[in-house]
Amino acid sequence: MTPDQTMPAQTMAQRADALEEKMSRELDLIFVKSRLHTWAEGDMSPGGSVMPLIKANPNARVSMGDDPRLPAMPKAPTLIDFFKYRFGPSMHLLQSARHAVNGGMPEKMVLGCLLHDIAGVGFIRGDHGYWGAQLVEPYVDEEVCWAIRAHQVLRFYPDASVGYEYPESYVAMFGADYKVDDYIEADYQRIKNHKWYMSARMITVHDIYSFDPNVHVELEEFTDIIGRHFKHPKEGLGFDNSPVAHMWRSIIRPAKYL
């Protein structure tokens, strides 16, 4: 390389991959990203074999247990543990739940507001209402689960009777000409006359007013409500053999190889 030649600058993703590779060497662990992760970066290349990495470092092994790069989880983790050690900043959810309390909502629907974006903060953003409802379905009241799922749809539809307007932030993010997918419209037609419509609608109402950066809410405000209305399995979330246990385990160990 001549003096006036320079190496091309690394992208943020390349720097992150390089750091991850360095950490893997130091830990003698190999962390493999899921295909969803690589697709989200526009990478359609087939996943590479880990064997060349193992040959380069015979002491290395692919990660099949807890990830030492992440905070350790208790043996029988609770919902509060997931908020503390996996979900990261969740102020929007906490603000939404407090707004519901101040609005006189029943406790179980306060819990619904606390959990309505749980998939977005801890699992996956796309269709997060559907994913979130599935995550909590074995542990909450049926109406709460239905409302979390339905809020995914109702946030795109105004309701003047409760003062809910189409969010201005959606215009900024998606464009003024954005149209919902056909499945969202089809679900709206089923939801709008459902007996629990207003429960889901109230999640959107308390959702829209919960983006104040100057308001701080502590998770401990909702400890009692969680205790009364979230059915914690004694084995811990992810280890109770429920139909969604594997989803909670994926949040605990997002880089587990198999």
ChimeraX commands (.cxc) that place a marker at each C-alpha (Angstrom):
marker #1 position 0.00,0.00,0.00 radius 0.5
marker #1 position 1.43,3.37,-0.99 radius 0.5
marker #1 position 1.52,6.24,1.53 radius 0.5
marker #1 position -1.36,8.05,-0.16 radius 0.5
marker #1 position -3.58,4.99,-0.08 radius 0.5
marker #1 position -5.89,4.45,2.87 radius 0.5
marker #1 position -7.97,1.54,4.03 radius 0.5
marker #1 position -11.70,2.05,3.45 radius 0.5
marker #1 position -13.54,3.07,6.60 radius 0.5
marker #1 position -15.40,0.26,8.31 radius 0.5
marker #1 position -19.14,0.47,8.59 radius 0.5
marker #1 position -20.74,0.35,12.02 radius 0.5
marker #1 position -21.85,-3.24,11.35 radius 0.5
marker #1 position -18.31,-4.23,10.35 radius 0.5
marker #1 position -16.88,-2.65,13.50 radius 0.5
marker #1 position -19.47,-4.46,15.58 radius 0.5
marker #1 position -18.63,-7.77,13.88 radius 0.5
marker #1 position -14.90,-7.19,14.45 radius 0.5
marker #1 position -15.48,-6.44,18.12 radius 0.5
marker #1 position -17.71,-9.49,18.43 radius 0.5
marker #1 position -15.02,-11.68,16.84 radius 0.5
marker #1 position -12.39,-10.25,19.21 radius 0.5
marker #1 position -14.62,-10.92,22.23 radius 0.5
marker #1 position -15.35,-14.42,20.97 radius 0.5
marker #1 position -11.63,-15.17,20.75 radius 0.5
marker #1 position -11.08,-13.86,24.24 radius 0.5
marker #1 position -13.98,-15.84,25.65 radius 0.5
marker #1 position -13.32,-18.97,23.57 radius 0.5
marker #1 position -16.97,-18.79,22.59 radius 0.5
marker #1 position -18.40,-18.34,19.11 radius 0.5
marker #1 position -21.63,-16.33,18.84 radius 0.5
marker #1 position -23.68,-16.83,15.69 radius 0.5
marker #1 position -26.31,-14.29,14.67 radius 0.5
marker #1 position -29.76,-15.53,13.72 radius 0.5
marker #1 position -30.89,-15.30,10.11 radius 0.5
marker #1 position -33.50,-12.71,11.14 radius 0.5
marker #1 position -30.64,-10.51,12.33 radius 0.5
marker #1 position -28.67,-10.80,9.10 radius 0.5
marker #1 position -31.76,-10.37,6.92 radius 0.5
marker #1 position -32.58,-7.17,8.84 radius 0.5
marker #1 position -29.19,-5.88,7.70 radius 0.5
marker #1 position -29.99,-6.78,4.09 radius 0.5
marker #1 position -27.58,-9.71,4.13 radius 0.5
marker #1 position -28.97,-12.67,2.17 radius 0.5
marker #1 position -25.73,-14.64,2.14 radius 0.5
marker #1 position -25.94,-18.18,3.52 radius 0.5
marker #1 position -24.80,-18.61,7.07 radius 0.5
marker #1 position -21.16,-19.64,7.16 radius 0.5
marker #1 position -19.81,-22.72,8.88 radius 0.5
marker #1 position -18.36,-22.28,12.35 radius 0.5
marker #1 position -15.77,-25.00,11.73 radius 0.5
marker #1 position -13.09,-22.65,10.29 radius 0.5
marker #1 position -13.33,-20.58,13.48 radius 0.5
marker #1 position -12.96,-23.70,15.61 radius 0.5
marker #1 position -9.98,-24.84,13.53 radius 0.5
marker #1 position -8.37,-21.43,14.06 radius 0.5
marker #1 position -8.99,-21.73,17.79 radius 0.5
marker #1 position -9.31,-25.37,18.89 radius 0.5
marker #1 position -10.40,-24.26,22.34 radius 0.5
marker #1 position -13.41,-22.38,20.98 radius 0.5
marker #1 position -16.95,-23.66,21.19 radius 0.5
marker #1 position -20.22,-22.29,19.88 radius 0.5
marker #1 position -22.43,-20.72,22.53 radius 0.5
marker #1 position -24.99,-23.20,23.83 radius 0.5
marker #1 position -25.69,-21.68,27.23 radius 0.5
marker #1 position -25.88,-18.36,28.97 radius 0.5
marker #1 position -24.22,-15.50,27.11 radius 0.5
marker #1 position -21.47,-13.95,29.29 radius 0.5
marker #1 position -21.79,-10.69,27.35 radius 0.5
marker #1 position -25.29,-10.19,28.77 radius 0.5
marker #1 position -26.47,-9.70,32.35 radius 0.5
marker #1 position -26.99,-13.01,34.13 radius 0.5
marker #1 position -30.59,-14.09,34.59 radius 0.5
marker #1 position -31.90,-15.83,37.73 radius 0.5
marker #1 position -32.52,-19.57,37.54 radius 0.5
marker #1 position -36.31,-19.05,37.59 radius 0.5
marker #1 position -36.73,-15.61,36.02 radius 0.5
marker #1 position -39.82,-13.50,36.59 radius 0.5
marker #1 position -41.36,-10.80,34.44 radius 0.5
marker #1 position -39.61,-8.17,36.55 radius 0.5
marker #1 position -36.27,-9.93,35.92 radius 0.5
marker #1 position -36.85,-9.62,32.17 radius 0.5
marker #1 position -37.58,-5.92,32.55 radius 0.5
marker #1 position -34.37,-5.46,34.56 radius 0.5
marker #1 position -31.94,-7.68,32.65 radius 0.5
marker #1 position -33.22,-7.91,29.09 radius 0.5
marker #1 position -35.71,-5.26,28.04 radius 0.5
marker #1 position -33.46,-2.29,28.60 radius 0.5
marker #1 position -34.97,1.21,28.84 radius 0.5
marker #1 position -38.73,0.68,28.97 radius 0.5
marker #1 position -39.84,4.13,30.07 radius 0.5
marker #1 position -42.54,4.26,27.41 radius 0.5
marker #1 position -44.20,1.15,28.86 radius 0.5
marker #1 position -43.88,2.46,32.41 radius 0.5
marker #1 position -45.34,5.83,31.43 radius 0.5
marker #1 position -48.20,4.12,29.62 radius 0.5
marker #1 position -49.03,2.04,32.70 radius 0.5
marker #1 position -48.93,5.09,35.00 radius 0.5
marker #1 position -51.14,6.99,32.55 radius 0.5
marker #1 position -53.60,4.11,32.73 radius 0.5
marker #1 position -53.54,4.21,36.53 radius 0.5
marker #1 position -54.20,7.97,36.50 radius 0.5
marker #1 position -57.00,7.36,34.00 radius 0.5
marker #1 position -58.75,4.99,36.39 radius 0.5
marker #1 position -58.22,1.85,34.34 radius 0.5
marker #1 position -58.79,-1.56,36.01 radius 0.5
marker #1 position -55.61,-3.17,37.30 radius 0.5
marker #1 position -55.57,-5.90,34.69 radius 0.5
marker #1 position -55.70,-3.30,31.92 radius 0.5
marker #1 position -52.92,-1.32,33.62 radius 0.5
marker #1 position -50.94,-4.53,33.22 radius 0.5
marker #1 position -52.00,-4.60,29.56 radius 0.5
marker #1 position -50.58,-1.11,29.09 radius 0.5
marker #1 position -47.37,-2.14,30.86 radius 0.5
marker #1 position -46.98,-5.11,28.50 radius 0.5
marker #1 position -48.43,-3.80,25.23 radius 0.5
marker #1 position -45.03,-3.24,23.55 radius 0.5
marker #1 position -43.18,-6.01,25.36 radius 0.5
marker #1 position -42.19,-7.70,22.10 radius 0.5
marker #1 position -40.86,-4.43,20.69 radius 0.5
marker #1 position -38.52,-3.85,23.64 radius 0.5
marker #1 position -37.48,-7.46,24.11 radius 0.5
marker #1 position -38.02,-9.59,21.04 radius 0.5
marker #1 position -39.01,-8.22,17.62 radius 0.5
marker #1 position -40.53,-4.97,16.34 radius 0.5
marker #1 position -42.53,-6.08,13.30 radius 0.5
marker #1 position -46.06,-7.19,14.26 radius 0.5
marker #1 position -45.03,-6.64,17.87 radius 0.5
marker #1 position -48.62,-6.66,19.14 radius 0.5
marker #1 position -49.18,-10.17,17.81 radius 0.5
marker #1 position -45.85,-11.41,19.15 radius 0.5
marker #1 position -46.36,-9.69,22.50 radius 0.5
marker #1 position -49.80,-11.22,23.01 radius 0.5
marker #1 position -48.38,-14.65,22.25 radius 0.5
marker #1 position -45.55,-14.15,24.74 radius 0.5
marker #1 position -47.89,-13.42,27.64 radius 0.5
marker #1 position -50.94,-15.48,26.69 radius 0.5
marker #1 position -50.47,-18.28,29.26 radius 0.5
marker #1 position -49.92,-15.79,32.08 radius 0.5
marker #1 position -52.54,-13.04,31.78 radius 0.5
marker #1 position -56.30,-12.69,31.58 radius 0.5
marker #1 position -57.75,-13.55,28.17 radius 0.5
marker #1 position -59.09,-10.02,27.72 radius 0.5
marker #1 position -55.65,-8.53,28.39 radius 0.5
marker #1 position -54.02,-10.82,25.84 radius 0.5
marker #1 position -56.70,-9.99,23.25 radius 0.5
marker #1 position -56.28,-6.27,23.86 radius 0.5
marker #1 position -52.49,-6.42,23.45 radius 0.5
marker #1 position -52.90,-8.24,20.15 radius 0.5
marker #1 position -55.61,-5.87,18.93 radius 0.5
marker #1 position -53.73,-2.67,19.81 radius 0.5
marker #1 position -51.33,-3.59,16.97 radius 0.5
marker #1 position -54.21,-2.88,14.58 radius 0.5
marker #1 position -56.15,-0.14,16.35 radius 0.5
marker #1 position -53.22,2.28,16.59 radius 0.5
marker #1 position -53.64,2.88,12.83 radius 0.5
marker #1 position -57.35,3.80,13.15 radius 0.5
marker #1 position -58.65,6.97,14.85 radius 0.5
marker #1 position -61.61,6.91,17.22 radius 0.5
marker #1 position -63.09,10.34,17.93 radius 0.5
marker #1 position -65.31,8.94,20.69 radius 0.5
marker #1 position -62.27,8.60,22.96 radius 0.5
marker #1 position -60.15,11.36,21.46 radius 0.5
marker #1 position -57.72,9.05,19.69 radius 0.5
marker #1 position -56.24,10.47,16.50 radius 0.5
marker #1 position -53.87,8.92,14.00 radius 0.5
marker #1 position -50.41,9.63,15.47 radius 0.5
marker #1 position -48.51,12.48,13.84 radius 0.5
marker #1 position -45.33,10.49,14.45 radius 0.5
marker #1 position -46.61,7.84,12.05 radius 0.5
marker #1 position -46.94,10.45,9.31 radius 0.5
marker #1 position -43.34,11.46,9.96 radius 0.5
marker #1 position -42.06,7.88,10.07 radius 0.5
marker #1 position -44.14,6.17,7.39 radius 0.5
marker #1 position -45.19,9.05,5.14 radius 0.5
marker #1 position -48.57,10.70,4.61 radius 0.5
marker #1 position -49.47,8.22,1.87 radius 0.5
marker #1 position -48.84,5.08,3.95 radius 0.5
marker #1 position -51.59,2.46,3.78 radius 0.5
marker #1 position -51.81,-0.46,6.17 radius 0.5
marker #1 position -51.38,-4.01,4.91 radius 0.5
marker #1 position -54.48,-5.94,3.94 radius 0.5
marker #1 position -54.23,-8.24,6.96 radius 0.5
marker #1 position -54.32,-5.21,9.29 radius 0.5
marker #1 position -57.48,-3.91,7.61 radius 0.5
marker #1 position -59.07,-7.37,7.75 radius 0.5
marker #1 position -58.27,-7.63,11.46 radius 0.5
marker #1 position -59.70,-4.16,12.05 radius 0.5
marker #1 position -63.02,-5.23,10.54 radius 0.5
marker #1 position -63.12,-8.15,12.99 radius 0.5
marker #1 position -61.95,-6.10,15.97 radius 0.5
marker #1 position -64.12,-2.99,15.72 radius 0.5
marker #1 position -67.31,-4.75,16.83 radius 0.5
marker #1 position -65.73,-7.12,19.35 radius 0.5
marker #1 position -66.93,-7.08,22.96 radius 0.5
marker #1 position -63.40,-6.16,24.11 radius 0.5
marker #1 position -62.85,-3.45,21.52 radius 0.5
marker #1 position -62.70,-0.67,24.10 radius 0.5
marker #1 position -60.12,-2.51,26.21 radius 0.5
marker #1 position -57.76,-2.59,23.24 radius 0.5
marker #1 position -58.68,0.97,22.30 radius 0.5
marker #1 position -57.75,2.16,25.79 radius 0.5
marker #1 position -54.26,0.70,25.31 radius 0.5
marker #1 position -53.85,2.94,22.27 radius 0.5
marker #1 position -55.20,5.93,24.19 radius 0.5
marker #1 position -52.73,5.49,27.05 radius 0.5
marker #1 position -50.02,4.59,24.53 radius 0.5
marker #1 position -50.19,7.84,22.59 radius 0.5
marker #1 position -49.65,10.06,25.63 radius 0.5
marker #1 position -46.67,8.15,26.99 radius 0.5
marker #1 position -43.64,9.59,25.23 radius 0.5
marker #1 position -42.58,12.33,27.65 radius 0.5
marker #1 position -38.78,12.33,28.10 radius 0.5
marker #1 position -39.15,14.39,31.28 radius 0.5
marker #1 position -41.33,11.86,33.12 radius 0.5
marker #1 position -39.56,9.10,35.06 radius 0.5
marker #1 position -41.47,6.07,36.33 radius 0.5
marker #1 position -40.08,3.19,38.39 radius 0.5
marker #1 position -41.01,-0.41,37.64 radius 0.5
marker #1 position -41.58,-0.91,41.38 radius 0.5
marker #1 position -44.79,1.13,41.08 radius 0.5
marker #1 position -46.36,-1.91,39.42 radius 0.5
marker #1 position -44.94,-4.75,41.52 radius 0.5
marker #1 position -48.25,-5.43,43.25 radius 0.5
marker #1 position -50.27,-5.25,40.03 radius 0.5
marker #1 position -47.89,-7.70,38.37 radius 0.5
marker #1 position -48.13,-9.98,41.40 radius 0.5
marker #1 position -51.93,-9.98,41.31 radius 0.5
marker #1 position -52.48,-10.27,37.57 radius 0.5
marker #1 position -49.46,-12.02,36.00 radius 0.5
marker #1 position -49.40,-15.77,36.67 radius 0.5
marker #1 position -45.72,-16.49,37.20 radius 0.5
marker #1 position -44.78,-20.13,36.68 radius 0.5
marker #1 position -42.82,-21.55,39.61 radius 0.5
marker #1 position -40.18,-22.86,37.20 radius 0.5
marker #1 position -39.62,-19.37,35.80 radius 0.5
marker #1 position -40.50,-17.86,32.43 radius 0.5
marker #1 position -38.88,-20.00,29.76 radius 0.5
marker #1 position -38.74,-23.20,31.80 radius 0.5
marker #1 position -42.39,-24.07,32.47 radius 0.5
marker #1 position -43.05,-26.16,29.34 radius 0.5
marker #1 position -45.70,-23.70,28.18 radius 0.5
marker #1 position -46.36,-23.25,24.44 radius 0.5
marker #1 position -44.31,-20.02,24.57 radius 0.5
marker #1 position -41.48,-21.08,26.88 radius 0.5
marker #1 position -39.07,-21.29,23.95 radius 0.5
marker #1 position -39.73,-17.63,23.13 radius 0.5
marker #1 position -38.73,-16.53,26.63 radius 0.5
marker #1 position -35.64,-18.77,26.44 radius 0.5
marker #1 position -34.69,-17.07,23.16 radius 0.5
marker #1 position -34.76,-13.73,24.97 radius 0.5
marker #1 position -32.58,-15.17,27.74 radius 0.5
marker #1 position -30.10,-16.72,25.27 radius 0.5
marker #1 position -30.43,-14.87,21.94 radius 0.5
marker #1 position -27.18,-16.28,20.52 radius 0.5
marker #1 position -27.73,-19.96,21.48 radius 0.5
marker #1 position -26.55,-21.97,18.50 radius 0.5
marker #1 position -29.16,-24.74,18.54 radius 0.5
marker link #1:1,2 radius 0.2
marker link #1:2,3 radius 0.2
marker link #1:3,4 radius 0.2
marker link #1:4,5 radius 0.2
marker link #1:5,6 radius 0.2
marker link #1:6,7 radius 0.2
marker link #1:7,8 radius 0.2
marker link #1:8,9 radius 0.2
marker link #1:9,10 radius 0.2
marker link #1:10,11 radius 0.2
marker link #1:11,12 radius 0.2
marker link #1:12,13 radius 0.2
marker link #1:13,14 radius 0.2
marker link #1:14,15 radius 0.2
marker link #1:15,16 radius 0.2
marker link #1:16,17 radius 0.2
marker link #1:17,18 radius 0.2
marker link #1:18,19 radius 0.2
marker link #1:19,20 radius 0.2
marker link #1:20,21 radius 0.2
marker link #1:21,22 radius 0.2
marker link #1:22,23 radius 0.2
marker link #1:23,24 radius 0.2
marker link #1:24,25 radius 0.2
marker link #1:25,26 radius 0.2
marker link #1:26,27 radius 0.2
marker link #1:27,28 radius 0.2
marker link #1:28,29 radius 0.2
marker link #1:29,30 radius 0.2
marker link #1:30,31 radius 0.2
marker link #1:31,32 radius 0.2
marker link #1:32,33 radius 0.2
marker link #1:33,34 radius 0.2
marker link #1:34,35 radius 0.2
marker link #1:35,36 radius 0.2
marker link #1:36,37 radius 0.2
marker link #1:37,38 radius 0.2
marker link #1:38,39 radius 0.2
marker link #1:39,40 radius 0.2
marker link #1:40,41 radius 0.2
marker link #1:41,42 radius 0.2
marker link #1:42,43 radius 0.2
marker link #1:43,44 radius 0.2
marker link #1:44,45 radius 0.2
marker link #1:45,46 radius 0.2
marker link #1:46,47 radius 0.2
marker link #1:47,48 radius 0.2
marker link #1:48,49 radius 0.2
marker link #1:49,50 radius 0.2
marker link #1:50,51 radius 0.2
marker link #1:51,52 radius 0.2
marker link #1:52,53 radius 0.2
marker link #1:53,54 radius 0.2
marker link #1:54,55 radius 0.2
marker link #1:55,56 radius 0.2
marker link #1:56,57 radius 0.2
marker link #1:57,58 radius 0.2
marker link #1:58,59 radius 0.2
marker link #1:59,60 radius 0.2
marker link #1:60,61 radius 0.2
marker link #1:61,62 radius 0.2
marker link #1:62,63 radius 0.2
marker link #1:63,64 radius 0.2
marker link #1:64,65 radius 0.2
marker link #1:65,66 radius 0.2
marker link #1:66,67 radius 0.2
marker link #1:67,68 radius 0.2
marker link #1:68,69 radius 0.2
marker link #1:69,70 radius 0.2
marker link #1:70,71 radius 0.2
marker link #1:71,72 radius 0.2
marker link #1:72,73 radius 0.2
marker link #1:73,74 radius 0.2
marker link #1:74,75 radius 0.2
marker link #1:75,76 radius 0.2
marker link #1:76,77 radius 0.2
marker link #1:77,78 radius 0.2
marker link #1:78,79 radius 0.2
marker link #1:79,80 radius 0.2
marker link #1:80,81 radius 0.2
marker link #1:81,82 radius 0.2
marker link #1:82,83 radius 0.2
marker link #1:83,84 radius 0.2
marker link #1:84,85 radius 0.2
marker link #1:85,86 radius 0.2
marker link #1:86,87 radius 0.2
marker link #1:87,88 radius 0.2
marker link #1:88,89 radius 0.2
marker link #1:89,90 radius 0.2
marker link #1:90,91 radius 0.2
marker link #1:91,92 radius 0.2
marker link #1:92,93 radius 0.2
marker link #1:93,94 radius 0.2
marker link #1:94,95 radius 0.2
marker link #1:95,96 radius 0.2
marker link #1:96,97 radius 0.2
marker link #1:97,98 radius 0.2
marker link #1:98,99 radius 0.2
marker link #1:99,100 radius 0.2
marker link #1:100,101 radius 0.2
marker link #1:101,102 radius 0.2
marker link #1:102,103 radius 0.2
marker link #1:103,104 radius 0.2
marker link #1:104,105 radius 0.2
marker link #1:105,106 radius 0.2
marker link #1:106,107 radius 0.2
marker link #1:107,108 radius 0.2
marker link #1:108,109 radius 0.2
marker link #1:109,110 radius 0.2
marker link #1:110,111 radius 0.2
marker link #1:111,112 radius 0.2
marker link #1:112,113 radius 0.2
marker link #1:113,114 radius 0.2
marker link #1:114,115 radius 0.2
marker link #1:115,116 radius 0.2
marker link #1:116,117 radius 0.2
marker link #1:117,118 radius 0.2
marker link #1:118,119 radius 0.2
marker link #1:119,120 radius 0.2
marker link #1:120,121 radius 0.2
marker link #1:121,122 radius 0.2
marker link #1:122,123 radius 0.2
marker link #1:123,124 radius 0.2
marker link #1:124,125 radius 0.2
marker link #1:125,126 radius 0.2
marker link #1:126,127 radius 0.2
marker link #1:127,128 radius 0.2
marker link #1:128,129 radius 0.2
marker link #1:129,130 radius 0.2
marker link #1:130,131 radius 0.2
marker link #1:131,132 radius 0.2
marker link #1:132,133 radius 0.2
marker link #1:133,134 radius 0.2
marker link #1:134,135 radius 0.2
marker link #1:135,136 radius 0.2
marker link #1:136,137 radius 0.2
marker link #1:137,138 radius 0.2
marker link #1:138,139 radius 0.2
marker link #1:139,140 radius 0.2
marker link #1:140,141 radius 0.2
marker link #1:141,142 radius 0.2
marker link #1:142,143 radius 0.2
marker link #1:143,144 radius 0.2
marker link #1:144,145 radius 0.2
marker link #1:145,146 radius 0.2
marker link #1:146,147 radius 0.2
marker link #1:147,148 radius 0.2
marker link #1:148,149 radius 0.2
marker link #1:149,150 radius 0.2
marker link #1:150,151 radius 0.2
marker link #1:151,152 radius 0.2
marker link #1:152,153 radius 0.2
marker link #1:153,154 radius 0.2
marker link #1:154,155 radius 0.2
marker link #1:155,156 radius 0.2
marker link #1:156,157 radius 0.2
marker link #1:157,158 radius 0.2
marker link #1:158,159 radius 0.2
marker link #1:159,160 radius 0.2
marker link #1:160,161 radius 0.2
marker link #1:161,162 radius 0.2
marker link #1:162,163 radius 0.2
marker link #1:163,164 radius 0.2
marker link #1:164,165 radius 0.2
marker link #1:165,166 radius 0.2
marker link #1:166,167 radius 0.2
marker link #1:167,168 radius 0.2
marker link #1:168,169 radius 0.2
marker link #1:169,170 radius 0.2
marker link #1:170,171 radius 0.2
marker link #1:171,172 radius 0.2
marker link #1:172,173 radius 0.2
marker link #1:173,174 radius 0.2
marker link #1:174,175 radius 0.2
marker link #1:175,176 radius 0.2
marker link #1:176,177 radius 0.2
marker link #1:177,178 radius 0.2
marker link #1:178,179 radius 0.2
marker link #1:179,180 radius 0.2
marker link #1:180,181 radius 0.2
marker link #1:181,182 radius 0.2
marker link #1:182,183 radius 0.2
marker link #1:183,184 radius 0.2
marker link #1:184,185 radius 0.2
marker link #1:185,186 radius 0.2
marker link #1:186,187 radius 0.2
marker link #1:187,188 radius 0.2
marker link #1:188,189 radius 0.2
marker link #1:189,190 radius 0.2
marker link #1:190,191 radius 0.2
marker link #1:191,192 radius 0.2
marker link #1:192,193 radius 0.2
marker link #1:193,194 radius 0.2
marker link #1:194,195 radius 0.2
marker link #1:195,196 radius 0.2
marker link #1:196,197 radius 0.2
marker link #1:197,198 radius 0.2
marker link #1:198,199 radius 0.2
marker link #1:199,200 radius 0.2
marker link #1:200,201 radius 0.2
marker link #1:201,202 radius 0.2
marker link #1:202,203 radius 0.2
marker link #1:203,204 radius 0.2
marker link #1:204,205 radius 0.2
marker link #1:205,206 radius 0.2
marker link #1:206,207 radius 0.2
marker link #1:207,208 radius 0.2
marker link #1:208,209 radius 0.2
marker link #1:209,210 radius 0.2
marker link #1:210,211 radius 0.2
marker link #1:211,212 radius 0.2
marker link #1:212,213 radius 0.2
marker link #1:213,214 radius 0.2
marker link #1:214,215 radius 0.2
marker link #1:215,216 radius 0.2
marker link #1:216,217 radius 0.2
marker link #1:217,218 radius 0.2
marker link #1:218,219 radius 0.2
marker link #1:219,220 radius 0.2
marker link #1:220,221 radius 0.2
marker link #1:221,222 radius 0.2
marker link #1:222,223 radius 0.2
marker link #1:223,224 radius 0.2
marker link #1:224,225 radius 0.2
marker link #1:225,226 radius 0.2
marker link #1:226,227 radius 0.2
marker link #1:227,228 radius 0.2
marker link #1:228,229 radius 0.2
marker link #1:229,230 radius 0.2
marker link #1:230,231 radius 0.2
marker link #1:231,232 radius 0.2
marker link #1:232,233 radius 0.2
marker link #1:233,234 radius 0.2
marker link #1:234,235 radius 0.2
marker link #1:235,236 radius 0.2
marker link #1:236,237 radius 0.2
marker link #1:237,238 radius 0.2
marker link #1:238,239 radius 0.2
marker link #1:239,240 radius 0.2
marker link #1:240,241 radius 0.2
marker link #1:241,242 radius 0.2
marker link #1:242,243 radius 0.2
marker link #1:243,244 radius 0.2
marker link #1:244,245 radius 0.2
marker link #1:245,246 radius 0.2
marker link #1:246,247 radius 0.2
marker link #1:247,248 radius 0.2
marker link #1:248,249 radius 0.2
marker link #1:249,250 radius 0.2
marker link #1:250,251 radius 0.2
marker link #1:251,252 radius 0.2
marker link #1:252,253 radius 0.2
marker link #1:253,254 radius 0.2
marker link #1:254,255 radius 0.2
marker link #1:255,256 radius 0.2
marker link #1:256,257 radius 0.2
marker link #1:257,258 radius 0.2
view
